[in-house]
Each structure stands twice: as structure tokens, then as C-alpha cells.
Amino acid sequence: MRQLSGLLDTFSTCSVLVVGDLMLDEYLWGHIERISPEAPVPVLSLVRRESMLGGAGNVMRNLCRLGAQVAAVGVVGVDSTGEQILELLDVLGIEGDGVVHDPHRKSALKARLMSLEHGQQVFRLDEESAHSVWGETEDRLIDLIESKAAGTQLVLCSDYHKGLLTPRVLQAAFTAARREQIPAIVAPKDSNAEKYRGASILMPNVRELAQLVGTRADGNDWLTDSAQRLVDTLQLEALVVTRGREGMTLFEPGKRGFRRLDVPTVARSVYDVTGAGDTAIAAFALAIAAGADRESAVHIANHAAGVVVGKRGTATVTVEEIQAQLPHRSGPGPVSREHSPRLKPRPTS
């Protein structure tokens, strides 16, 4: 396993193509001091408004914060929300020429009403179009993927199940990655596992894994069996499952059997898990793009997630924050096990 601190220093040399569902996260902060006379609901007196990139945009934020160069392919509507998304991409230094304007859809907006007194969300309003892209929009996205993959070290597909990552768009991303001989990593949200055939690595959480294999999450044996079933079915190079307070688990086939590596969480305090999955996949993908082995990449992703859950709101981490935590990692180390599986070993090609 490469020295993690030295690996982090190479992040600024990497370029990643992110293909995914762009969103705008809006936070409306205010005071709740009375109940409405019109209905038994609290009245929020607005004090400040904050807007930031959400969905695949938050993955891009994390990659940029870690020093990477990011190319973006996405879609927005012809509306003010879409313009705000493009402005925020520009602030990050990400060119907006990979974002298609589709007049037939609304840009995705998630507005959260936040109480200053309680420091928490009291209501959320969503405005979006979740239907699949089609026709000229889909064709344009595929053309953009084919052109923007050139010169990058990795293709990252961030699926929020909002219609961008159709089977055609995903296959275009996987084909471009194979052409460039680079990995294609996916954060899956769809329950249709076949949609992701052709990816190098999937990175679901436990709930998403259960959806992909069509069974209910049910303990450690279930986790291993389900992981191997998915790896074998889709011919994946690896699978990384994020497990919240239990950390992360790497699964990968090998000559000695199906390997499982459990990496316990390193979070010292947990204030907010919002966006932690975006941070984890950004750090993992960037480590892979920098040339790390998968075990090293999981460790870096685990440390990144451990930092971000100690912050409030949709936060990001820096290379320096991860490096500061590395010498002080406490608790048990990773547990690696080779399994003589109930399932047949993955065939080699």
C-alpha cells in the first residue's frame, strides 16, 4: 500500500470527468418565533439564503477542493436555477460547455428551510424533472462524454436517479473509459443493476446494494454474498460499500478467492452525514486516478468521510485536513478476509 500522505500530494496533477445529475442545494435560514394564524405551521422569518452545488455538483466540489481538475457533463433546464448552477461551476473553475440546456426539463432544486434556533431543517421543497433525457439532449451528452474523456485519468458517474444517466449515456461513459484505458467508477442509485454493466467499480451504500441485488440487507453474511453476486454478475473489478458508522468495505476478486477488507470508521465526532457519500467517492476516485491501489484509495476515502461528518451541512475536505488526521488514526485497523464463497468464484477472461 503506497504511503498515503505522499499519494495525497499528487491529487493536484489529476483530471477527472464527472458525468451526473446536477442540482442546486438552497438553504433558507431564519427564526421561528410564532405559529401561522392561517394554519398550524411555524412561520420562518428569513435571515439569510445560501446556495451551493448538490448531487453530482457536490462530487465536483469535493474533487476541486482536493485539488483535482474537473471536467463536467450534465444537464439543466432553461431557468434561473440552471443559471445558478453554471455560475457555481464557474466559481470552481469548471467549464460549463459540458452542460446541456434542455428546454423540456426543470433544473433540480432542493430548498431547505432551516431554523437558526434549533440548527436543523424544518421543511424541504423540491423542484425538478426526473424523466430520462432523450433525443437531441441524450445525443449531445454522449458526444460531450466522448470528447471530454480524452486526457483525463478517470470517469466518475454520479447517479442521483434524476434522468441523466440513461443506459445509453452510461454505456458511452464506460466505452470512453475503455478507449482511454482509464477506470469508470459509479455511485449507483438505480435498482437496475444491468444498467451499470461495463463499469470498473461501483460504490453503493448498504441500502443501495440491497436494491441492486433485490434482497433485504441482513447482516455480514448477506453483505459478502450480495457483494460477490454483484461483482460476478457485472464482472466488476471491485465493489466498495459505504456503511455509515461501520466504515467501508472493499470487495474484490483475486487468485486466492473473493477478498473482503473491512475498514472501520475514523470519525471522532459526527455532526452531519449530509454529503458524506459524495466526499467518499470523490476521495476514492481521485486516489485511483492518482495511481493508488484500491486498498489505499479506500483508506483515503474513509479518512475524508471521517473529516466531513464532523462538519455541519454539505461540507468538503482538503488534502491538508486528511493529512492531519492520518497520523492520529485510532481504533482497530482494517480486517482483510479471503472467502471460500458459497457462490462460484468469478471467472477470469
N, C-alpha and C positions, 0 to 999 in steps of 0.2 A: 504493500500500500504506500503510495507516494506521500512524502511529507505534506501534510495538509496546509500548513501555513505558506509554504513555498508555492503550492498549487494556487492558492487564492491570489497570489501576486500576478498570476498570468491571466486573470479574468479580463483585464482591460485590452488584451490582444484578440479577444474572441468576438465573432459576429454571429448572431442568431436570428433566424427568420421565425417570427411568430405569426401563425395563422389562427384566427379565433374570433369569438364573439366579443365585440367591443361594447362597453357600457359606460354610462356616466353615473357615478355614485354622488348623490347630493345629500348633505346633512344640514338640516334646519334646526339650529339651537335656539332655545328660548326658555322663558319662565312659565311654569304652570301655577297660577295663583287663584284660579276660580273655575267653576263649572259653568258651561254654557247654559243660558236661560232657554235656549231653543231645543236642547236635547241633553240627556245625562252623560255628557262627554266633557273632558277637560279642555280648556282654552290655552293654547300655546302662544305666548307673546314673543314674536320673533326678535332675536337679538343679533344673530349673525348667520350667514349662509356660507357653506363650504362645498366645493365641488372637486372631485378627483376621478381619475380613470378607474373603472371597475371591470370585472370579467377578465378577458384576455388583456385589456389595457392595464390591469393591475399586475399581471405577469410581466408585461413590458416595463412598468415602473420599477419592479424589483430587479429585473435584468439591468436596466440602466443604472440603478442605484449601486449595483455590484460592479459597475464599470464596463459592461458589455456594449457593443454596438448592436443596435436592434433595427431590423427591417420588419415592417408590419404589412400584413394583408388582412383586410376586414371589410365590413360594410356598414354604412349608416344611412339613415333616411335624409331627405332634403328638408331639414328643420333646424331649429336653434340648438337642440341637444347635440345633433351631429356636428354642428359648427364648434360647440364647446369641446367635444371630443377631439377634433382636429387641432384646436388651439392647445389643448393639454399635451397632445402628442408632439407638437412643435416645441413646446417648452422643454420636453425631454430630449429634443434633438432628433426625433424620429420623423422622417419624411412622410407626408400624407398622401403621396402619389400611389400608395398601395391600398388606399381606402376607396372603395367604390360607393358612389351615391346612388341609392335605389329609391326612386320616387314612389314606389309601391309599398314601402315599409316605414315604420316609425323607428327612430333611433331608440335604443334601450336606455331607460332612465329608471333608477331606483332612488326615490326620495325618502329619506328617513327623518321623522320629527323626533328631536332629541331634547330631553329635559335637562336643563342645567342643574336643577336641584338634585336630581337623582343620578345624573350622569349616565342615563340609559335611554334606549329607544322606546317611544310610546306608540308609534304608528309608522307604517311604511306604505308608500304609494308607488306602484309600478306602472310604467307606461312603455310598451314595447310591441314589436311584431316578432312572433316566434315561428312563423311559417318558413319553410325552406326556401332558400334563394333558388332561382330558376332562370332559364332563358339567357338573355344577354348578360345579366348580372353574374350568373354562375360561370359563363364562358369567360368573362373578363377576369374574374377571380382566378380561374385556372391559368390564364395567360400570365397574370401577375406572379403567381407562385412559381411558374416555370422560369421566369426571368429573374426574380429576386432570390431564388435559392442559390444561384451561382455566386461563388465567393464566400458563402457562409460555412460555418463549421457544424451547424445543427439546425434541423427544422423542428419547431415545437408547436403542436396543435393544441390549443386551449379551447375545449368544448364546453360551453355552458348551455347546450341544447337550445339555442335560440335561432337555429336555422342556417347558419353559415356553413358548418362542416357537414355538407351533404356527402353521400358516398363518393360522388364524382370529385368533389373538392378534396376530400381526404386522400383518395387514390392519386390525385395529381400531386399532392404533397409528398406521399410516400414514393411515387415514381421519381420525382425531382430529387429526393434524398438519395435514392439508389443511384441515380445518374451522377450525382456529385460525390457518391461514396461517403455519405455522412449519416449519422443516426437520425431517426424520426421518432420523437417522444410525444406521447399523447396523455393529456389529462382528460379521461373519458367521463361523460355524463349520460350518454345514451345507454339503454339496456340492450341494444342490438350489438352483440359482440362482433359479429361478422363485419360490421361497418369499419372496424379497426384492423382488419386483416391487412398486413403489409407494414404495420408499424414495427419499430425496433423494440421499444419499451413502452409499456403502459404504466401509469402511476395513479391508480384509484385510491379512494379511502375504503374502509370496510363496507360501508353501505353500498357504494358504487360497485365493489367487487361482487357483492351478493346479487345485485341487479344483473351484472354481466353473466353470471353463471346460473341465474334463475333459481337460487335457493336462499333459504334464510340463514343469516350469519349465526353460527353455532359452535363457538369455541376454537381451540387451537388446531385440532384435527381437521375441522371443517376448513380453516384458513389454508392449511397446507394442501389439502386435497383440491380445494377450489382454485388455488393459485396454479397448481400443476395442470389441472384440467384446462385452464385458460391459456397457459403457456403452450401446452401441447396442441390445443385446437387451433390457435392463431399462429403457431410457430414463432413465438416471441423470443427475443434474445434474453429478456429478463422482465420481471414484474416487480414493482415497488409498491407496497401497500402502506399508506399512512394510517396510523392507528391512534391518533389523539394522544392521550396521556400515557399510552403504552409505547410511544415512539414510532418506529418504522421497521418494516421487514422487507428484506430483499430476497427474491426468489430467482434462481437461475439454474438452467440445466447444465450438466457437466459430465465429464467422462466417469466420475465416481458416483454419479447419481444426481438427484434433484436437491440442490443446496438451498437451505433456508438460513438467513442471517438476521437475527433479531437485534435491533439497535435501540436500547432504552432511551426515553426522552431525557434531555439535559436541561429542560426548562426549570428555572429556580422559582419562578412565580408566574402565575397565569392570570392576566387581567382580561384578555380579549383574544379569542381564537379567530376573529374575523380576518379572512385573507391569508391565514397561515398556510393553507394548501397552495396558494399562488406563490408564496415565498419559497416553500419547499421545492416545488417543481422548477422554479426559476433557478434556485441554487444548484439543484441536482443536474439540470440540463446544462447549465453553464460549466459546471465541473467536468461533465462528459465532453463538452465542446473543447475544454482546455486540455483534454487528453487524459483525464483521470480514469482509473478503473472504477467499476460500478460500486465496489465497497467503499472506496474513498469518497465517491460522489454522494452516497447515502449518508456518510458521516457528516459531510459538509451541509447537506440539506437538513439533517437533524439539528445541527447547531444553529443554522439560520432560523429554523422554525422555533427553536428554543428561545431565541432572542426576540422574535417578533411577537410571540404570545405574551411577552412581558410588557408590551406597549398597548395603549388604548387606541381603538379604531383600526381602520385599514392602514397598517403601517408597513414599512420596508426596513431592510437591514443593510448595513455596509460591510465591506470586506474587513474594515478595522474592528467592527463590533464582533464579527465572527472570530477573528484572530484573537481578540481579547478574551474570549470565552474558552478557546481551545486548551490552554494550559491548566484551566481550573475545572475541567470536566469531572464530575463526581458521580458516584453510583456505580453499579455493575457495568462492565464492558459488554460488547456485543457477544451474542451467543450464536455460533455457527453450527448447523447440524446438517449432515448428509442423510437423506432419507432413502430407505429402500421402499419406494412408494407402493401403495395399493394399486395405483394406476401404472400403466406401462410407461417406461422411460421414453422421453421424446426422441423420435427417430432422427438420425443425422442425415443430412442431404449430401 
